[in-house]
Amino acid sequence: MADETLVTEIDGPNGKAEIYEVPQQFAGGGQRFEYEVRFGSGKEMFKSLGEAYITAGEKAGVKT
């Protein structure tokens, strides 16, 4: 996605997990953000940064 922004990378014994902020546009002109965790070849979307951060830590093998 063109407008995504890297928020952070979490390194651990299992590898590196990345968290991206992905804007979602509303038809009426509003905007919200979702957060994508990338680890290996997998991607997961989350509604909150906190949830994404915890999941990224679990995947990387570190407590966040």
N, CA, C and O of each residue as an XYZ file, in Angstrom:
256
protein
N       0.836     -1.173      0.000
C       0.000      0.000      0.000
C       0.883      1.239      0.000
O       1.885      1.290      0.714
N       0.527      2.213     -0.776
C       1.376      3.367     -1.012
C       1.506      4.281      0.204
O       2.572      4.863      0.405
N       0.470      4.429      1.018
C       0.482      5.398      2.105
C       0.867      4.812      3.452
O       0.782      5.505      4.466
N       1.286      3.563      3.491
C       1.642      2.957      4.772
C       2.959      3.538      5.273
O       3.814      3.952      4.491
N       3.102      3.558      6.605
C       4.286      4.112      7.240
C       4.810      3.108      8.260
O       4.044      2.585      9.069
N       6.115      2.836      8.223
C       6.726      1.954      9.207
C       6.718      2.654     10.565
O       7.231      3.764     10.703
N       6.132      1.996     11.563
C       6.068      2.552     12.915
C       7.275      2.093     13.718
O       7.962      2.908     14.334
N       7.535      0.786     13.711
C       8.663      0.251     14.477
C       9.006     -1.150     13.986
O       8.218     -1.809     13.308
N      10.201     -1.576     14.350
C      10.657     -2.946     14.112
C      11.014     -3.546     15.462
O      11.608     -2.881     16.309
N      10.652     -4.792     15.654
C      10.963     -5.480     16.903
C      11.808     -6.698     16.559
O      11.360     -7.602     15.855
N      13.036     -6.707     17.064
C      13.958     -7.825     16.835
C      13.936     -8.757     18.029
O      13.907     -8.312     19.176
N      13.950    -10.043     17.755
C      13.974    -11.035     18.811
C      14.613    -12.314     18.330
O      15.091    -12.381     17.197
N      14.631    -13.326     19.167
C      15.266    -14.592     18.796
C      14.563    -15.302     17.639
O      15.181    -16.125     16.964
N      13.296    -15.004     17.398
C      12.561    -15.638     16.295
C      12.678    -14.864     14.989
O      12.255    -15.354     13.942
N      13.249    -13.656     15.036
C      13.372    -12.836     13.836
C      12.875    -11.426     14.086
O      12.734    -10.998     15.232
N      12.609    -10.706     13.004
C      12.190     -9.310     13.090
C      10.734     -9.173     12.661
O      10.335     -9.671     11.608
N       9.946     -8.489     13.494
C       8.561     -8.162     13.171
C       8.483     -6.661     12.925
O       9.101     -5.877     13.645
N       7.732     -6.265     11.920
C       7.567     -4.863     11.589
C       6.104     -4.470     11.773
O       5.197     -5.254     11.495
N       5.890     -3.242     12.248
C       4.538     -2.711     12.395
C       4.406     -1.508     11.473
O       5.219     -0.585     11.517
N       3.372     -1.530     10.637
C       3.089     -0.432      9.714
C       1.753      0.201     10.062
O       0.801     -0.492     10.420
N       1.690      1.519      9.954
C       0.442      2.263     10.106
C      -0.168      2.400      8.713
O       0.472      2.907      7.792
N      -1.413      1.941      8.570
C      -2.077      1.929      7.265
C      -3.337      2.775      7.345
O      -4.268      2.425      8.071
N      -3.385      3.895      6.603
C      -4.590      4.735      6.636
C      -5.745      4.076      5.900
O      -5.557      3.450      4.857
N      -6.929      4.222      6.450
C      -8.162      3.734      5.825
C      -9.054      4.950      5.594
O      -9.397      5.655      6.543
N      -9.428      5.198      4.354
C     -10.249      6.354      4.005
C     -11.728      5.995      4.079
O     -12.141      4.921      3.644
N     -12.517      6.908      4.635
C     -13.974      6.760      4.651
C     -14.543      7.467      3.432
O     -13.949      8.422      2.932
N     -15.683      7.007      2.954
C     -16.325      7.588      1.779
C     -16.646      9.068      1.991
O     -16.591      9.847      1.039
N     -16.978      9.467      3.210
C     -17.321     10.853      3.504
C     -16.119     11.758      3.700
O     -16.287     12.940      4.001
N     -14.915     11.238      3.538
C     -13.712     12.046      3.659
C     -12.936     11.845      4.943
O     -11.838     12.384      5.079
N     -13.466     11.094      5.883
C     -12.756     10.839      7.129
C     -11.650      9.817      6.947
O     -11.525      9.196      5.891
N     -10.852      9.651      7.988
C      -9.743      8.709      7.932
C      -9.521      8.091      9.302
O      -9.695      8.749     10.328
N      -9.136      6.828      9.310
C      -8.700      6.157     10.538
C      -7.465      5.348     10.171
O      -7.127      5.209      8.995
N      -6.801      4.820     11.180
C      -5.596      4.036     10.934
C      -5.772      2.630     11.485
O      -6.372      2.424     12.539
N      -5.238      1.680     10.750
C      -5.111      0.302     11.220
C      -3.624     -0.006     11.207
O      -2.831      0.727     10.617
N      -3.253     -1.097     11.864
C      -1.843     -1.426     12.023
C      -1.585     -2.837     11.523
O      -2.263     -3.786     11.918
N      -0.597     -2.960     10.648
C      -0.269     -4.243     10.036
C       1.037     -4.760     10.622
O       2.046     -4.055     10.631
N       1.012     -5.988     11.108
C       2.220     -6.654     11.605
C       2.705     -7.588     10.507
O       1.954     -8.424     10.005
N       3.961     -7.431     10.147
C       4.588     -8.307      9.149
C       5.694     -9.100      9.828
O       6.585     -8.551     10.475
N       5.600    -10.398      9.657
C       6.616    -11.293     10.215
C       6.806    -12.428      9.230
O       5.865    -13.162      8.931
N       8.018    -12.572      8.725
C       8.256    -13.569      7.684
C       7.407    -13.225      6.470
O       7.426    -12.090      5.994
N       6.671    -14.194      5.975
C       5.801    -13.944      4.818
C       4.365    -13.628      5.248
O       3.499    -13.419      4.399
N       4.109    -13.591      6.553
C       2.753    -13.361      7.045
C       2.472    -11.899      7.356
O       3.372    -11.127      7.687
N       1.187    -11.538      7.238
C       0.714    -10.191      7.558
C      -0.591    -10.305      8.329
O      -1.455    -11.113      7.987
N      -0.734     -9.484      9.383
C      -1.978     -9.443     10.165
C      -2.347     -7.992     10.415
O      -1.476     -7.170     10.699
N      -3.633     -7.670     10.312
C      -4.118     -6.318     10.558
C      -4.756     -6.223     11.940
O      -5.407     -7.160     12.401
N      -4.558     -5.062     12.602
C      -5.119     -4.802     13.926
C      -5.718     -3.405     13.959
O      -5.272     -2.509     13.244
N      -6.730     -3.231     14.795
C      -7.399     -1.939     14.935
C      -6.618     -0.981     15.829
O      -6.769      0.235     15.711
N      -5.778     -1.518     16.730
C      -5.039     -0.646     17.650
C      -3.542     -0.935     17.574
O      -3.118     -2.055     17.288
N      -2.755      0.109     17.839
C      -1.305     -0.035     17.853
C      -0.858     -0.939     18.994
O       0.086     -1.712     18.838
N      -1.529     -0.849     20.140
C      -1.157     -1.687     21.278
C      -1.276     -3.169     20.975
O      -0.380     -3.952     21.289
N      -2.379     -3.542     20.367
C      -2.599     -4.944     19.999
C      -1.548     -5.406     18.986
O      -1.041     -6.524     19.078
N      -1.227     -4.548     18.029
C      -0.217     -4.882     17.028
C       1.157     -5.038     17.684
O       1.916     -5.941     17.332
N       1.470     -4.166     18.628
C       2.768     -4.190     19.304
C       2.943     -5.474     20.114
O       4.012     -6.084     20.084
N       1.918     -5.878     20.823
C       1.976     -7.116     21.606
C       2.163     -8.317     20.697
O       2.993     -9.184     20.970
N       1.393     -8.372     19.614
C       1.494     -9.490     18.674
C       2.865     -9.537     18.013
O       3.437    -10.615     17.854
N       3.398     -8.377     17.627
C       4.716     -8.337     17.008
C       5.782     -8.870     17.967
O       6.681     -9.604     17.555
N       5.682     -8.505     19.232
C       6.614     -9.010     20.233
C       6.530    -10.517     20.394
O       7.550    -11.199     20.493
N       5.305    -11.036     20.419
C       5.114    -12.495     20.541
C       5.736    -13.214     19.347
O       6.397    -14.240     19.513
N       5.530    -12.687     18.168
C       6.082    -13.333     16.967
C       7.609    -13.283     16.952
O       8.265    -14.251     16.567
N       8.168    -12.149     17.373
C       9.616    -12.001     17.392
C      10.264    -12.775     18.542
O      11.456    -13.081     18.502
N       9.463    -13.088     19.570
C       9.978    -13.857     20.698
C      10.456    -13.010     21.847
O      11.294    -13.455     22.631
N       9.938    -11.774     21.975
C      10.304    -10.907     23.083
C       9.047    -10.371     23.742
O       7.993    -10.284     23.111
N       9.161    -10.012     25.017
C       8.023     -9.440     25.722
C       7.972     -7.947     25.426
O       8.960     -7.234     25.601
N       6.808     -7.483     24.976
C       6.643     -6.058     24.677
C       5.549     -5.478     25.542
O       5.251     -4.288     25.446
